Amino acid sequence: MIAPVTGARVMNGAGLTPASGCQDHTTSSPARTPLVHWRLTAIAPRTPRIVTTRTSLFDEAGWRKISMISEKKKYKFRAGPKLTDDTVTSAMTNRIFIHGVPDTPAIWGPLIAALGETVAVPCLPGFCGEAPAGFGGSKDDYADWFVALMEAQHAAFGPLDLVGHDWGALLVLRAASLRPELVRSWAVAGGALDPGYRGHLIARIWNTPVLGEIFMALSSRRAMARMFRQSGLPADLAAYEAAAWRAPMRRSILALHRSAAGLLFSGDWI
């Protein structure tokens, strides 16, 4: 079981800040790369126009307000030391947002700043640096990792609110189906468990031995930054996300997609 990390940072409306009551320090464990804290700051208007009387973090009106507000905001992102391992950014909260591929937790910055809520934003193992020793990198390894994190957060803070995007959405759906007693609510985007879906072209390329490695070798950070900008990310956030396009993430993506047969949905759950 993964226990909440003392001194872990949480993402909230003001950026990525120390968890309340925790001491800011660097932690380490045997055979693990020392935890290096990471700071993300979202600069928003001094008087955010967000109604805070929503009955739920996930109600329809709340999401509609968020989408309207976020279109009008401008953000700047300042990054401190990068995450160097599969840091679990656990927090004093029952809300967990899981990113997708090929992203990092920074992708949630504008949304969380608009929400004004405290959220735990773990990084998928291998996506912010080297995965821990012994981590296999399959879809089931990631699901097990997420369930362990959910167990720890539930034990400390009660029933969970889960949000997932892309592969994060698939992991939310899998984990919620395995451990429904831990979950109060869930919301997903950009991912669905659908046997009629046959995977996108890039997923099929990543699933193909040799071809996937060639694709990864030829995909530059500059190209990734351009892709992120074309997808609608602010330029500075796109550059930050592209900077994570390094060997550990590329290896992790190949292992993950090949464990899922290129998203052919021909396995037990994907």
N, C-alpha and C positions, 0 to 999 in steps of 0.2 A: 504494500500500500504506500502511496506517495503522501507524505504528510505535508501540511502547509509549511512553506519555507519562511523562517524568521527573517525579517528584513526584505522580503520580496516586495517588488513594486506592483502597484495596481494602476490601471488606467482609469482616469475619470475625466470630468469636464475640464480640469485644469491641465491635463497631461498625464504622464506616467510618473507617479509620485510614491513615496514610501507608504506602506500600509500603516494605518493608524496604530500608534503605540509600539511600533517596531523600531529597532535600532538599524540604522543604515550601515551595513557592513558586507564584506565579501565572505562567502561561505565556500567550503570545499568538502569533498568526501573522498574516500579511497578510490583510486582508479577513475576519478572523474576530473574533468577540467574545472578549475575554480570558477565559481559563479561570478560573472562580471555584470553588474547592474547596468541597465540601459534606460535612458531618459528620452521621452518623446513629449514635446510641448506643443500644444495647439493654441495658437494665438487667435482669440475670437473677440467680438465686440464686448465692451465692458458690461453692457446690460443685455444679456441674452434674452431673446424674445421666445422663451419656452414656457408653456403652461406647465406648472409642476403639480397640478391637482389630478393627474391621470390616475385612474383606478388601478391600472396595471402597466408594467413596462411594455407590454406587447399588445395593448388594445389598438383597435383600428384607428381611432382618432389620434392616438399618440404617434403612430407611425406616419400618419398624414401630416401632422404638424412638423415632425422631424424632417420629412422630405422637403417640405416647403422652405423651412428655415435653412437647411444645409445648402441649398442652391444659392443662397445669398451671402454666405460666409466666405471669408478668405482665410486661409490657414498657412502658417509657417511651421516648419518642423525642424527642431534642433535635436540632433542625436549625440548622445555621449558615447561611452564605450559600447561596442556592439556585443550582443549576446554571443558567447563563444561555445555554448553547448546546448543541450536540449532543456534549458532552464524552464522549470515550471513556475510561471509567474502566478503563483497562487495569491489569494488576497482574502481580506476579511469581508467576503461577500458570497452570496449563493448564485451569482450571475456569472456565467462562463461563456465567452465568445471564442469560437474556434475558426481559425483562418483556413484558406484553401491553398491550392497549388497554382502558381509558384510564388506564394506570398509569405509574409511574416506578420506578426501581430500589429505592426504599424499600419496595416491596411484598415484597421478599425478606427484609427484616430479621428477622422472627421465625424463619424457617426457617434462615437462615445462623447466627443466634445459637445455635439448637439443634444445628446440625451441628458448630459449633466449627471450621470449615474456612475457609481463605482462598479467596475467590472474586472473580473480576472481574465487575462488574455495570455494563455500559455502558448508557447511556440512548439509546433510539431517537432519531435525529435529529428535532428539532422537538418532542419531548415534554418537554424540560426547558428550553425556550427556543427562540429562532429557529434554524431549520435553517441549515446553512452555505450560502453563496452557491453557486448552481448545482445544489443538491440537488433532484432532481425530485419526490421524494415518492411514487413509485409502488412497487408491491410488488417490482418488479425492482430499483429503486434501493435499497430496504432490504436485499434479498438480497445485492446487490453490496457494500453497506457492511459487512454482517455477514461475508461471505466474506473481505473485505480485513482485517477485524479478526482473523478466525481465522488467516489466513496469518501475520500478525505475531506472534500469540501462539504459534502452532505453531513458527515459526522460533526463537523465544526459549526455549520451555518444553516442546516436544514434543507428542505426540498429545493431543488435547483431549477433555475431558469437558464435554458441553453439556447444559444444562437450559433448557427454554423453556415458557412459559405463554401460552395464548391466541394472539395474533399472534406472540409469541415462539416458541411451539411450531411454528407454520407456517414461520417463518424457519429454525428449527433443522432441520426436516425438509427444506426446500429446500436449505439450504447443505450439509447432510450428504450429500444425493444428488448435488450438484454436485462436492463435494470430499471424497469418503469417505476419501481417504488422510490427511486431517488429523485424523480423528476416531477416538478410542478408544472412547467410549461416548456415548450420548445418552438423554435421558429427557424426555418431554413430557406436558403436562396441559392440558386445556381447548382442544384444537385437533387436528384430524385432516384429512388430505387425503382427502376422501371425495366422489366425484361424486354420491352420493345426497343429500348435505346441500345444502339450498337457502338457507342463510343465515338468521340470526335477524331479527326484526322491526326492531330498531334499525339493524342493518346495511343493511337495505333502505331505511330512511328516510334514512340517511346517504348512500346511493348515489343518491338522487333529487335532482336540481338544484332549488334554491329551498327545497324541503321540508327538506332537510338543513341548510341555512343557518338556516332558521327554528327548527328543533329546537335547533341549537347556541346560537342567541341566547337562547332561552327556558330553557336548562338552566343553572341557577345553581350556584355553588360549594356553597351550602348544600344544594341538592338532591343534588349529587354526594356530599357528605359523608354524607348520610342513606343514599344507596344503598350506599356503602362499608360503613357500619356494619351495614346489613341483610345485607350479604354476609359478615359475620363479622369484619371488621377491628376492632381496638381503636380507641376513639374518637380518640386522639391521632394514630394512624397514618392513620385515615380523614380527619382534618382536614388532615394534611400532603399526602395524595394529592389531596384536593379543591382545595387551594391551587394545584396545578399545572394546574387546568382553566382555562387562559388561551387567548388567541387563537392562539398558535403551535401548541399541541396540537390545538385544534379544527380548524384548517386542515389540519394533518397527517393527522388522522383522516379527514377528508372525502377528501383526495387519495388516501390509502391504500386506503380502501374502494372508491372509484370506479375505481381501477385494477384492482380485483379483482371488479368488477361486483356489488358487494354480497354477496360470498361465495357466488356461484352455482356456483362450481367449473366454469365453462364455458370457462376459458382453458387455457393450456398446462400450468400447474401449480396454479392455483387459480381 
